[in-house]
Amino acid sequence: MLTIRFKKEGKKHQKIMRLIVVDSHLATNSGSSKEILGWVNPYQKEERLNKERILYWLSKGAKPSASVFNLLVKNNIIAGKKIPKHKKVIKQDNNSAAKEAEAQVQSAA
């Protein structure tokens, strides 16, 4: 499966993030990517994205990471709602879910 994600490059305290297409089955540090789609400099608030190639890879089935998806929505390359990256999901155990279901049944009766 193909993934569109960021790759960190640059010097210490002067990092840039390259937007790359990579096979998700390969190791993240393998260094092999299919194509470079653009770059983002978070320190100087600069970015350059190749919209045509991004849309091409999305049409081929590449899945963007959450951060890349939010960047593409911000730049109006794709439509959608941003994904909350830092939101923690609260998991319910089976006992509390069963108790809630029983409470709803009893209150309905």
C-alpha positions in Angstrom: 0.0 0.0 0.0 1.3 3.4 -0.9 1.5 6.2 1.7 2.0 9.9 1.4 3.9 11.1 4.4 6.6 13.6 5.6 10.3 12.9 5.6 12.5 15.1 7.8 15.6 16.6 6.1 18.0 19.5 6.8 20.3 20.6 9.6 19.7 20.8 13.3 17.2 23.5 14.1 16.7 24.1 10.3 14.6 21.1 9.3 12.4 20.9 6.3 9.8 18.3 5.7 9.7 16.6 2.3 6.3 15.3 1.1 7.0 11.8 -0.3 5.2 8.8 -1.7 6.5 5.6 -0.1 5.5 1.9 0.0 4.2 1.4 3.6 5.6 -2.1 3.7 9.2 -0.8 3.5 11.1 0.3 6.6 10.7 4.0 7.4 14.5 4.5 7.4 15.1 2.6 4.1 15.5 5.9 2.2 13.7 4.7 -0.8 10.7 6.7 -2.0 8.7 6.6 -5.2 8.5 10.4 -5.7 9.0 13.7 -3.9 5.8 15.7 -4.1 6.9 18.9 -2.4 8.4 20.4 0.8 7.3 22.3 3.9 9.5 24.6 6.0 7.7 24.9 9.3 10.1 27.5 10.7 9.7 30.1 7.9 6.1 29.0 7.2 6.9 28.2 3.5 5.6 25.3 1.5 5.7 24.2 -2.1 3.4 21.3 -3.2 3.0 19.7 -6.6 -0.8 19.6 -6.7 -1.1 17.6 -10.0 1.2 14.8 -8.7 -0.5 14.7 -5.3 -3.9 14.2 -7.0 -2.3 11.6 -9.3 -1.0 9.5 -6.4 -4.3 9.8 -4.5 -6.2 8.5 -7.6 -3.8 5.5 -7.6 -4.8 4.7 -4.1 -2.1 6.3 -1.9 -3.3 7.1 1.6 -2.1 10.3 3.2 -0.9 10.3 6.9 -3.0 12.4 9.3 -0.6 15.4 9.2 -0.4 15.3 5.4 -4.2 15.0 5.1 -4.5 18.2 7.3 -2.0 20.0 5.1 -3.8 19.1 1.9 -7.1 20.2 3.4 -5.6 23.5 4.5 -4.2 24.1 1.0 -7.5 23.2 -0.7 -6.0 20.3 -2.6 -8.6 17.9 -1.3 -11.9 18.5 0.4 -12.7 17.3 3.9 -12.6 17.9 7.5 -9.2 18.0 9.3 -8.3 15.0 11.4 -7.6 15.7 15.1 -4.1 14.3 15.5 -3.7 14.7 19.3 -7.1 13.6 20.4 -7.0 10.6 22.7 -9.6 7.9 22.2 -11.3 6.7 25.4 -11.7 3.0 25.3 -14.6 1.4 27.1 -14.3 -2.1 28.6 -17.0 -4.6 27.8 -18.5 -4.5 31.4 -19.2 -0.8 31.3 -20.7 -1.0 27.8 -22.9 -3.9 28.9 -24.0 -1.9 32.0 -24.9 1.1 29.9 -27.0 -1.1 27.5 -28.9 -2.7 30.5 -29.6 0.8 31.9 -31.0 1.9 28.6 -33.3 -1.2 28.4 -34.5 -0.7 32.0 -35.2 3.0 31.5 -37.2 2.3 28.3 -39.4 -0.3 30.1 
